[in-house]
Amino acid sequence: MSFLDFSHITKTYPGVKALSDVSFGVDKGAVHGLMGENGAGKSTLIKILSGDQHADQGEIRIDGRVQAYTSTRDAFDNGVIVIHQELQLVPELTVAENLSLGRFPANAGIIAGRRMLDDVGAKLKSAGIDIDMRRKVKTLSIGERQMVEIAKAIMLDARVIALDEPTSSLSSRESEILFALIDRLRGEGKVIIYVSHRLDEVFRLCDSLTVLRDGKLAAHHASLKGVTRDQVVAEMVGREISDIWGFRARKTGDVRLKVDALSGPKLETPASFEARAGEIVGFFGLIGAGRSELMRLVYGADPRSGGTITVDGKLVPATDPRGTIRAGIVLCSEDRKHDGIIQGRSVEENINISSRRHHTRFGVLNRASEIATAETFIKKLKVRTPSRKQDIINLSGGNQQKVILGRWLSEQGVRVLIVDEPTRGIDVGAKSEIYELLYQLAQDGMAIVVVSSELPEVMGICDRILVMCGGRVSAELTRDQFAERAILAAALPDQKTPDAIAS
Amino acid sequence: MTDQLKKILLGEQGLVVIFVVAFALVSALVPNFLTDRNMLGLLQSVVTVGIVACTMMFCLAARDFDLSVGSIVAFAGMVAVMASNYTGSILLGLLAAIASGAFVGFINGVVIAKFRINALITTLATMQIVRGFALIASDGRAVGINSPDFYQLALSKLLGIPTPVWVLAILFCIFGFVLNRTVFGKNTLAIGGNPEASRLAGVNVDRTRIWIFALQGVVCGIAGILLASRITSGQPNAAVGLELSVISACVLGGVSLAGGRATMSGVIVGVLIMGIAENAMNLLNIPAFYQYIVRGVILLLAVLLDNLRSSALGRR
């Protein structure tokens, strides 16, 4: 019997069997990877572990004792801490206050500030986390906040720490710090569950691995010795994917999008670039390099202070999304939840929100054509949803992304498609589908701009890469010039040691 | 058995089921409830709340809020009476009332959408300003109506049903259609669901919000006219606290204060439940003081039910 045991866990949601009869164990002092496509049941399993949801059948045992907790608070008290993608910190409080929340050292209700700082400081030091405790959490970077979350787990003497996609919004450097911390926790005998889509990380960090597929246990590797990446990918998708990029060369046409000396409040240095019909142009850079800011300016999401945009030789005067959509430029934002999906509304409405203006008369909707449009794109993009009426919030990340793409493809006359981090938080299978779609659209003559923080991705799917660094375009490479070192060197602010980041 | 019951109550139409059951119970238990006379009285009593709820639904669905409706209703009523008296033309009076309501609503909308002032604060301010105008215009007294034709607005009947009830029914139909079958309605729900994503999807968020408030003003104007006609005068103190009744009715009807969720059928049921509760309590001679408590309890229960329903629908 292992230290942490999942035994015959089954969980059913209305209409979906999220987990069926999943059993596996994890030993003390091990980092255990949990992989699977979106919708495979990883999140549900983590939610059950965290006490947020209850298993219909089966049980979790820690150190031989059955855990029957009924809330996340209960799980906390039993030493189980889950660190979610969305971090649970209070932005207006300092690091020390966040770490002491719920357990402030106090005299007659007055917080003993000195003692709090001493306690927290000692813990942080022993964990090797280097953050100024007096800073407010809102002033920290996402990577630093993640450190604070982990520090919280350490403060609570957690026995089991689960990390859900911890590196999805971290820079490479921040990830390195995180990995070092995880190594340390392993040394202290904690059980760490590491949920990730990134094979590199899993192979690097994990001692053992469980792969889920469609709510079932697809594979359990007690050791990763001799296990290959292709094998794991095959276990995740249930079929072999040899080349997930599947790059196809295309003919490119005339210049579709021409951006000239564009600048705005968040992008001071004017930026220029072009994209041709049929071309996929990649924008690579570290987080904060100004890629998303530039794309938001092109799309009119933020006001621009100078520069011009032309589509097919015609000037785009508009400076708001309404106008740019009409000029044929569309954007799938990096932050799907905040800027993309309309929560609480159906898949159908999320698809039709923009394009419906083509089918209306005096503002009155044409229901038949709306339903047809929704059904067409659900089918065409293989959106996995019980029906078009499903609330979009219930879809997995990959399917939400497809719905947003459907929103734009249903706009006739899109000439420039900008996708910002198109596959963030999306599993391998859906990734390939999205790449395939981008090739298809380029083939049909669209100019496509892909912003991504994943170097293999931009190198895998783009015809040309522009590298941004510190708010300006620092390099431009065509496909025959693609080289990891050169691209990374151009992305790094100090132009030093790309190896430290390349890993 | 209990599972079945749970499914019905927490399902999409749970509120309607509860309404039907409540209606049947009240009909059976309260004497004189299910009579033509009482039914018409009941409908007439919910006209003001019902009319204003039509557009309040849009307001809440777009994550906004409007506290100024009670004041606009009173002000529009005053304008209707005073303008009719002054010009001698009822039609001009009615137009002036609707225009003044629309104007106040438009100002609300512009301040909220363009200057990005919190809707709660903005309408709290206009609520007081407009009430002040109503009081100043009349010097704090009720203003009588010169032309008896004005009474006819509320008194006249068509097919045995009073005109105000017809107006209410027509507005229910219009706004139900607008919510479900027009770009404006869908955009309203989208804005409530996620304002930033809606803007980035090409929805003209500012203009939609301004329209919502302007429409709210127009509808308050209509409600004000009918109210003034029913009480046969322009009363500067009319409709105090209306905003709370209207918002209660909407919430009872399943409109989410967090935006993005609203149905016309729900709001109609919400309005009627409030009306029936009040009517039944009056028939049973329950003192007014206790009625406050009952109304509060009903509202709490409705919200609790709604909460149960959304967790039963299973947000993963």
Interface residues (C-beta under 8 A of the other chain):
Chain A: Y13 P14 A18 S43 T44 Y299 A301 P321 R322 I325 L331 S333 H338 D339 G340 I341 I342 Q343 G344 R345 E349 N352 I353 S354 R356 R357 T360 G363 V364 L365 R367 I393 N394 R407
Chain B: R181 T182 V183 F184 K186 N187 L189 A190 G192 G193 N194 E196 A197 S198 R199 L200 A201 G202 V203 N204 S256 G259 G260 R261 L313 G314 R315 R316
